[in-house]
Amino acid sequence: MQKQRVLFLCNANSARSLMGEALLRHLAGERFEAFSAGSEPDRPHEQTLAALQKQEVATEQLASKSLDEFEGEHFDAVIVLCDKAQQACRDWQGSSTEYLYWNIRDPRLIERADAYEQALQEIRQRLQLWLQLKERDDIPQ
């Protein structure tokens, strides 16, 4: 069975989309290939990496990338994690079978000590629900 390709998008590709990429690999890497990108890429935020490592999620392969690097590619799903990336997605020269919009608050803009853990937990909950729906859809009727 071929792995489904999933692209996570946010503005800087330094927190939320990297979390999505790492979590999907962690939760269902045998079924999905996970990627992430940003409309204005920065670099992985230290607190993003720390929050993932605290949950024992591998971070070695994570790097910030531009959405342009995926031009012309097809994904089974594109999961957009912020409004700004949703705007950039409209101009992206790629394609997807499924587009999901999860507006997760940017932990870089929240002045709470657990902002990154909170964002990670919210992405994990949505991913787990989405994975359950995918499994149900894969069962022959």
C-alpha positions as a LaTeX table, in Angstrom:
\begin{tabular}{lrrr}
\hline
Residue & $x$ (\AA) & $y$ (\AA) & $z$ (\AA) \\
\hline
Met1 & 0.00 & 0.00 & 0.00 \\
Gln2 & 1.37 & 3.38 & $-1.02$ \\
Lys3 & 1.78 & 5.98 & 1.71 \\
Gln4 & $-0.48$ & 9.02 & 1.55 \\
Arg5 & 1.38 & 12.31 & 1.25 \\
Val6 & 0.40 & 15.09 & 3.67 \\
Leu7 & 1.68 & 18.68 & 3.67 \\
Phe8 & 1.29 & 20.93 & 6.75 \\
Leu9 & 1.38 & 24.68 & 6.13 \\
Cys10 & 1.76 & 27.72 & 8.33 \\
Asn11 & 3.35 & 31.11 & 7.94 \\
Ala12 & 6.93 & 30.66 & 9.23 \\
Asn13 & 7.23 & 26.85 & 9.28 \\
Ser14 & 8.90 & 27.25 & 12.67 \\
Ala15 & 6.25 & 25.87 & 15.05 \\
Arg16 & 2.77 & 24.60 & 14.12 \\
Ser17 & 3.47 & 23.03 & 10.73 \\
Leu18 & 6.67 & 21.41 & 12.03 \\
Met19 & 4.64 & 20.01 & 14.93 \\
Gly20 & 2.11 & 18.58 & 12.48 \\
Glu21 & 4.83 & 17.00 & 10.35 \\
Ala22 & 6.62 & 15.44 & 13.34 \\
Leu23 & 3.39 & 14.26 & 15.00 \\
Leu24 & 2.05 & 12.58 & 11.88 \\
Arg25 & 5.33 & 10.70 & 11.45 \\
His26 & 5.17 & 9.71 & 15.11 \\
Leu27 & 1.52 & 8.65 & 15.11 \\
Ala28 & 1.18 & 7.05 & 11.67 \\
Gly29 & 4.48 & 7.15 & 9.79 \\
Glu30 & 3.83 & 3.70 & 8.36 \\
Arg31 & 0.76 & 5.04 & 6.51 \\
Phe32 & 1.71 & 8.63 & 5.72 \\
Glu33 & 4.60 & 10.67 & 4.37 \\
Ala34 & 4.62 & 13.99 & 6.21 \\
Phe35 & 6.02 & 17.30 & 4.98 \\
Ser36 & 5.75 & 20.91 & 6.12 \\
Ala37 & 6.35 & 24.33 & 4.64 \\
Gly38 & 5.76 & 28.01 & 5.26 \\
Ser39 & 4.64 & 30.92 & 3.15 \\
Glu40 & 7.45 & 32.97 & 4.79 \\
Pro41 & 9.80 & 30.31 & 6.25 \\
Asp42 & 12.02 & 31.13 & 9.22 \\
Arg43 & 13.76 & 28.34 & 11.15 \\
Pro44 & 12.58 & 25.74 & 13.68 \\
His45 & 11.85 & 27.51 & 16.96 \\
Glu46 & 13.75 & 26.11 & 19.96 \\
Gln47 & 10.55 & 25.85 & 22.01 \\
Thr48 & 8.89 & 23.87 & 19.21 \\
Leu49 & 11.69 & 21.32 & 19.29 \\
Ala50 & 11.65 & 21.22 & 23.10 \\
Ala51 & 7.87 & 20.62 & 23.22 \\
Leu52 & 8.16 & 17.76 & 20.71 \\
Gln53 & 11.12 & 16.18 & 22.50 \\
Lys54 & 9.27 & 16.41 & 25.81 \\
Gln55 & 6.56 & 14.21 & 24.23 \\
Glu56 & 9.25 & 11.87 & 22.83 \\
Val57 & 8.51 & 12.86 & 19.22 \\
Ala58 & 11.56 & 12.74 & 16.91 \\
Thr59 & 12.80 & 16.12 & 15.65 \\
Glu60 & 15.97 & 15.16 & 13.73 \\
Gln61 & 14.47 & 15.54 & 10.25 \\
Leu62 & 12.75 & 18.88 & 10.89 \\
Ala63 & 13.80 & 21.91 & 8.88 \\
Ser64 & 11.92 & 25.02 & 7.77 \\
Lys65 & 11.09 & 25.02 & 4.07 \\
Ser66 & 9.35 & 27.33 & 1.65 \\
Leu67 & 6.04 & 26.41 & 0.08 \\
Asp68 & 7.77 & 27.07 & $-3.27$ \\
Glu69 & 9.85 & 23.90 & $-2.77$ \\
Phe70 & 6.67 & 21.87 & $-3.30$ \\
Glu71 & 5.51 & 23.63 & $-6.46$ \\
Gly72 & 3.98 & 21.22 & $-8.96$ \\
Glu73 & 3.65 & 18.39 & $-6.42$ \\
His74 & 0.48 & 16.54 & $-5.48$ \\
Phe75 & $-0.52$ & 15.71 & $-1.89$ \\
Asp76 & $-3.34$ & 13.53 & $-0.66$ \\
Ala77 & $-4.01$ & 16.17 & 2.00 \\
Val78 & $-2.86$ & 19.70 & 2.73 \\
Ile79 & $-3.47$ & 20.82 & 6.31 \\
Val80 & $-3.29$ & 24.59 & 6.73 \\
Leu81 & $-2.70$ & 25.75 & 10.29 \\
Cys82 & $-3.15$ & 29.54 & 10.03 \\
Asp83 & $-5.05$ & 32.18 & 8.09 \\
Lys84 & $-1.92$ & 33.69 & 6.52 \\
Ala85 & $-0.90$ & 30.35 & 5.01 \\
Gln86 & $-4.47$ & 29.86 & 3.79 \\
Gln87 & $-4.04$ & 33.00 & 1.67 \\
Ala88 & $-0.69$ & 31.78 & 0.27 \\
Cys89 & $-2.21$ & 28.37 & $-0.46$ \\
Arg90 & $-4.54$ & 29.95 & $-3.01$ \\
Asp91 & $-1.54$ & 30.97 & $-5.15$ \\
Trp92 & 0.41 & 27.74 & $-4.66$ \\
Gln93 & 1.20 & 25.85 & $-7.85$ \\
Gly94 & 0.52 & 22.40 & $-6.46$ \\
Ser95 & $-2.52$ & 20.22 & $-5.91$ \\
Ser96 & $-4.25$ & 18.20 & $-3.25$ \\
Thr97 & $-7.18$ & 15.84 & $-3.00$ \\
Glu98 & $-8.16$ & 17.22 & 0.42 \\
Tyr99 & $-7.65$ & 20.64 & 2.02 \\
Leu100 & $-8.16$ & 21.09 & 5.76 \\
Tyr101 & $-8.03$ & 24.42 & 7.63 \\
Trp102 & $-7.17$ & 24.20 & 11.32 \\
Asn103 & $-6.64$ & 27.70 & 12.69 \\
Ile104 & $-4.21$ & 26.98 & 15.55 \\
Arg105 & $-3.03$ & 30.06 & 17.45 \\
Asp106 & 0.63 & 30.89 & 16.89 \\
Pro107 & 2.46 & 29.96 & 20.11 \\
Arg108 & 5.16 & 32.55 & 19.33 \\
Leu109 & 2.54 & 35.26 & 19.95 \\
Ile110 & 1.18 & 33.87 & 23.22 \\
Glu111 & 2.88 & 34.99 & 26.42 \\
Arg112 & 2.30 & 31.81 & 28.41 \\
Ala113 & 4.97 & 29.34 & 29.44 \\
Asp114 & 2.98 & 26.41 & 28.05 \\
Ala115 & 1.99 & 28.01 & 24.72 \\
Tyr116 & 3.99 & 25.53 & 22.62 \\
Glu117 & 2.73 & 22.52 & 24.58 \\
Gln118 & $-0.83$ & 23.84 & 24.17 \\
Ala119 & $-0.44$ & 24.19 & 20.39 \\
Leu120 & 1.12 & 20.73 & 20.18 \\
Gln121 & $-1.76$ & 19.22 & 22.17 \\
Glu122 & $-4.36$ & 20.89 & 19.97 \\
Ile123 & $-2.66$ & 19.64 & 16.78 \\
Arg124 & $-2.33$ & 16.14 & 18.29 \\
Gln125 & $-6.06$ & 16.01 & 19.15 \\
Arg126 & $-7.10$ & 17.10 & 15.65 \\
Leu127 & $-4.65$ & 14.71 & 14.00 \\
Gln128 & $-5.87$ & 11.77 & 16.07 \\
Leu129 & $-9.46$ & 12.52 & 15.10 \\
Trp130 & $-8.50$ & 12.92 & 11.42 \\
Leu131 & $-6.56$ & 9.63 & 11.53 \\
Gln132 & $-9.60$ & 7.86 & 13.01 \\
Leu133 & $-11.73$ & 9.19 & 10.17 \\
Lys134 & $-9.13$ & 8.06 & 7.62 \\
Glu135 & $-9.08$ & 4.56 & 9.11 \\
Arg136 & $-12.86$ & 4.37 & 8.97 \\
Asp137 & $-12.82$ & 5.53 & 5.34 \\
Asp138 & $-10.26$ & 2.82 & 4.46 \\
Ile139 & $-12.47$ & $-0.01$ & 5.70 \\
Pro140 & $-14.24$ & $-1.72$ & 2.78 \\
Gln141 & $-18.02$ & $-1.33$ & 3.01 \\
\hline
\end{tabular}
